[in-house]
């Protein structure tokens, strides 16, 4: 198989994988979300909350870059999450013009629930791999992602 065919095959498999790995609604997750925020979060809001929760804090531009959306769309997600008490905006101590977004304690509960749900999905997705195969897959993905990790740190 040629390299281009392999890359196309990889793209197809990644598309299938990502499609099934987006945060899904489960009855337990929905109940928790409603008990914390009084309403359910949209999949886009869950995704934004997960990204902010993973990085600790970030600004709108960084969030937009990670989510591959406009800064305006990221601002809307953050505004909705802020109105629910899931995130808060904090002025940078170094530069008062810069504002960071971080997850509140209320939001952290939801992030933990979404992560747990995501982990369950990953377990199901990789149940056919034994631990050695999973470790090899992680090593290969880490190697492939090195370029992106290096760019984000720059």
C-alpha positions as CSV (number, residue, x, y, z in Angstrom):
1,X,0.0,0.0,0.0
2,X,1.4,3.5,-0.9
3,X,2.0,6.1,1.7
4,X,-0.9,8.2,0.4
5,X,-3.2,5.2,0.6
6,X,-2.1,4.6,4.2
7,X,-2.7,8.2,5.1
8,X,-6.1,8.2,3.5
9,X,-6.9,5.0,5.5
10,X,-5.6,6.6,8.6
11,X,-7.8,9.7,7.9
12,X,-10.9,7.5,7.5
13,X,-10.2,5.7,10.7
14,X,-9.5,8.9,12.7
15,X,-12.7,10.4,11.4
16,X,-14.7,7.3,12.6
17,X,-12.9,7.4,15.9
18,X,-13.4,11.1,16.6
19,X,-17.1,10.9,15.6
20,X,-17.6,8.3,18.3
21,X,-15.4,10.0,20.9
22,X,-17.2,13.3,21.2
23,X,-18.8,13.8,24.6
24,X,-22.1,12.0,24.4
25,X,-25.1,12.6,26.6
26,X,-25.9,9.8,29.1
27,X,-28.8,9.8,31.5
28,X,-26.4,10.0,34.5
29,X,-24.3,12.8,32.9
30,X,-27.5,14.7,32.0
31,X,-28.8,14.4,35.5
32,X,-25.5,15.6,37.0
33,X,-25.3,18.5,34.6
34,X,-28.8,19.6,35.4
35,X,-28.2,19.2,39.2
36,X,-25.0,21.4,38.9
37,X,-26.1,24.0,36.3
38,X,-29.9,23.7,36.2
39,X,-29.7,22.7,32.5
40,X,-27.8,20.5,30.1
41,X,-24.7,21.7,28.3
42,X,-24.5,21.4,24.5
43,X,-21.8,19.1,23.1
44,X,-19.8,22.3,22.0
45,X,-20.0,23.7,25.5
46,X,-18.9,20.3,27.0
47,X,-16.0,20.3,24.5
48,X,-15.0,23.9,25.4
49,X,-15.2,23.1,29.1
50,X,-13.0,20.0,28.7
51,X,-10.4,22.0,26.8
52,X,-10.3,24.8,29.4
53,X,-10.3,22.3,32.2
54,X,-7.4,20.4,30.7
55,X,-5.2,23.5,30.3
56,X,-6.0,25.1,33.7
57,X,-6.6,28.5,32.2
58,X,-6.3,30.0,28.7
59,X,-7.4,33.1,26.8
60,X,-10.2,33.3,24.2
61,X,-7.7,33.2,21.3
62,X,-6.1,30.0,22.6
63,X,-9.5,28.4,23.1
64,X,-10.5,29.4,19.6
65,X,-7.3,27.9,18.1
66,X,-7.7,24.6,19.9
67,X,-11.4,24.3,19.0
68,X,-10.7,25.5,15.4
69,X,-13.4,28.2,15.6
70,X,-13.5,31.9,15.5
71,X,-12.7,34.0,18.5
72,X,-16.3,35.3,18.4
73,X,-17.7,31.7,18.6
74,X,-15.3,30.9,21.5
75,X,-16.5,34.1,23.3
76,X,-20.1,32.8,22.9
77,X,-19.2,29.4,24.4
78,X,-17.3,31.1,27.3
79,X,-20.2,33.5,27.9
80,X,-22.7,30.6,28.1
81,X,-20.4,28.6,30.4
82,X,-19.8,31.7,32.5
83,X,-23.5,32.4,32.9
84,X,-23.9,28.9,34.3
85,X,-21.0,29.4,36.7
86,X,-18.8,26.7,35.0
87,X,-16.0,29.1,34.1
88,X,-14.8,32.5,35.2
89,X,-12.7,35.2,33.6
90,X,-9.6,36.3,35.5
91,X,-7.5,39.3,34.6
92,X,-3.8,38.5,34.0
93,X,-1.5,39.8,36.8
94,X,1.3,40.4,34.2
95,X,-0.9,42.3,31.6
96,X,-4.2,43.8,32.7
97,X,-5.4,43.8,29.1
98,X,-5.2,40.0,28.9
99,X,-8.1,37.9,30.4
100,X,-7.8,34.2,31.2
101,X,-10.7,31.8,31.4
102,X,-10.6,29.0,34.1
103,X,-12.9,26.4,35.3
104,X,-14.7,27.1,38.6
105,X,-15.3,24.4,41.3
106,X,-18.8,23.9,39.9
107,X,-17.3,23.4,36.5
108,X,-14.6,21.0,37.8
109,X,-17.4,18.6,38.9
110,X,-18.7,18.6,35.3
111,X,-15.2,18.2,33.8
112,X,-14.7,15.1,36.0
113,X,-18.0,13.6,34.9
114,X,-17.2,14.3,31.2
115,X,-13.7,12.8,31.6
116,X,-15.2,9.7,33.2
117,X,-17.6,9.4,30.4
118,X,-14.9,9.9,27.8
119,X,-12.7,7.3,29.5
120,X,-15.5,4.8,29.3
121,X,-15.8,5.5,25.6
122,X,-12.1,5.0,25.1
123,X,-12.2,1.7,27.0
124,X,-14.9,0.5,24.7
125,X,-13.0,1.8,21.6
126,X,-9.8,0.0,22.5
127,X,-11.2,-3.1,24.1
128,X,-9.8,-5.2,21.2
129,X,-6.2,-4.1,22.0
130,X,-4.2,-5.7,24.8
131,X,-2.1,-3.6,27.1
132,X,1.1,-4.0,25.0
133,X,-0.8,-3.0,21.8
134,X,-2.4,0.0,23.5
135,X,1.0,1.1,24.9
136,X,2.5,0.9,21.3
137,X,-0.5,2.9,20.0
138,X,0.1,5.6,22.6
139,X,3.8,5.7,21.8
140,X,3.1,6.1,18.1
141,X,0.5,8.8,18.6
142,X,2.8,10.6,21.0
143,X,5.5,10.5,18.3
144,X,3.1,11.7,15.6
145,X,1.9,14.6,17.9
146,X,5.4,15.8,18.8
147,X,5.2,18.5,16.1
148,X,2.0,19.9,17.5
149,X,3.1,19.8,21.2
150,X,6.3,21.6,20.3
151,X,4.3,24.3,18.3
152,X,2.0,24.9,21.3
153,X,4.9,25.3,23.7
154,X,6.6,27.9,21.4
